[in-house]
Structure formats: structure tokens, C-alpha cells
Amino acid sequence: MSDTQDLPYVVAAMALFVAIVAGWREHRRRARADPDAVGWVDWTLVQVVALIVAAIAGWVALKA
């Protein structure tokens, strides 16, 4: 396998990692003690986009 064939696997793994971190951060945001201390990142959107990227990159990696 060349480096270009490994790229979709790396992209899928990184996107999956981002999705896991976003899910963890969303859980922490919902369980915060101060309801007025809101963040500026929509972690649910980040998680959904990361899962879509992981699915597409995984599909491309398995097709190649």
C-alpha cells in the first residue's frame, strides 16, 4: 500500500476521534453546574459532521 492509499484510513480514524471528543464535550456541556456558562461551539454539529466524514472516508478506504 502506498501513502495515498493509507490516507482515507487516516482521515476516517481522525474523524472518528473528533466525533468521540465532540460527544464527550457535549456530555460535559449538558452536565455543567452553571447554566449561564454557555460555550460557543455546537458540539452536536461537530459530532455529526465528523461522523459523516468518517463514514465517507471509511467507504472510500474500503473501496480502494
N, C-alpha and C positions, 0 to 999 in steps of 0.2 A: 504494500500500500504506500502510495506517495503522500506527501504532506497535504496536498489538495484533497485527497480522498478522506483524510482524517479530519478535515475542517468541519464538516457537518456534525460529526460526533462531538467535537469540542464545543461547537455552538449549542447543540442540544443539551449538553451537560451544564454549560454555564447558564443557559436559560432556565433549566430545571433548578439550579442552585438559587438563582434570583427569585424564582417563584416560591421556593421554600422560605427564603428570608422574608419575602413580602408577606407571606402568610403568618409568619411569626410576628412580624411588626404590626400587622393588622390585629392580631390577637392581643398584643400589648396595648395597642391604642384603645381597644374596646374595654380593657380592664384597668384603665388608668384611674387614679384616685381623684384627680382634679378634672371635672368635666369641662372646665373652661380652658384647659391647656390643650387646645387642638393643634394638630400638625398641619403641614401644608402639602403632604404627599398623600395621594389617594392610593393606598396600598392594594386595594382590591383591583383597581385598574392595572397596576403594575403586575400583579399576580396573573391576571387574565392574559395580558399581552405576553408575558414571559411563557406561560403555558402554551399559547398559540405558536410562538416562535419555537419552543421546544418540540412541539408536535410536528411542525413543518420541517424543521431541521432533522428530526429523527426519521421522518418519512423519506427525505432526500438521502440521508445516510444509508438507509436500508435498501433503497432503490439502486444505489450506485454499486 
